[in-house]
Amino acid sequence: KAMQKILSRVQSKVSHWVGSSVIHMGDHNVPNALSFIDKYTQVPRILNPIVSCLENLEKICEKDEGIRRMVDNGFGGLDKVRKDILYDFFKSAFDGSGADNFYDAGSCIDGRMTSAWNWCSQLQDKPFYPIFKLTGFVGFDGEFK
């Protein structure tokens, strides 16, 4: 009830609300406060491998001319492949995909995390997946080099 009051107060102060105003607390998406907190602990598990890939890419290109040529010829260069990765992530990781319906994939943290994990689950099908592997990627739920 307190969360609904806060949401109502925020909505009254903005001219236009985007997305769902569902508060997932005590339902099948977020059955308790610990589940809610756990949603936030997932953020670094998703972002750390992406940041690691982007940071390590230049280093491996400097060390290995063959990798540098592959990045230049196959992906259009360092800046282009970095932008391609970020564009794809930000386009898809927050779009509501991965859930069964709008109620579950609304604009709340639960919906955004579902979309982000959905993007992660499709990484192996992305054209830039080899870049992740070359920079030490082993998964979103493990060690990060």
C-alpha positions, 0 to 999 in steps of 0.5 A: 500500500505504501508503494502505491501511494509513492507511485501515485504521488510520483505520477501526479507530478509528471505530465506523462507516465510511460509503461506499466504502473504495476507494483510487483510485490507479493505476487508471482513475480516478486513474492517477497521483499527478498526477491525484490532485493535480489532483482537488484543484485542481478544488475552487475551479473549482467553488466560486468561481462559487457563492460569487461568485453568493451574494456578488454577489446582494445587491449587484445587488439593491441596485443594481437595483429590478427585479432585487430585485422579481424575486428577491423575487417569483420566488424568495421573497427573497434568503435563500430563493434563497441557501438554495435554491442551497446546499441543492441543491448540498449535496444533489446535489453529493456524492451519488455521481451522475454516475459509472457505478457505485458503485466509481467514485462511492464516497466518495473525492475522485474520486467527490465531484468527479464528483458536483460536476461533475455538478451543475455540468453541470446548472446551466442546468436549475436554476430559479435559473440566471438568478440565476447569470447576473445575478451574472456567471456565465460558466462553471465553467472561466473568468473569475469576475466 
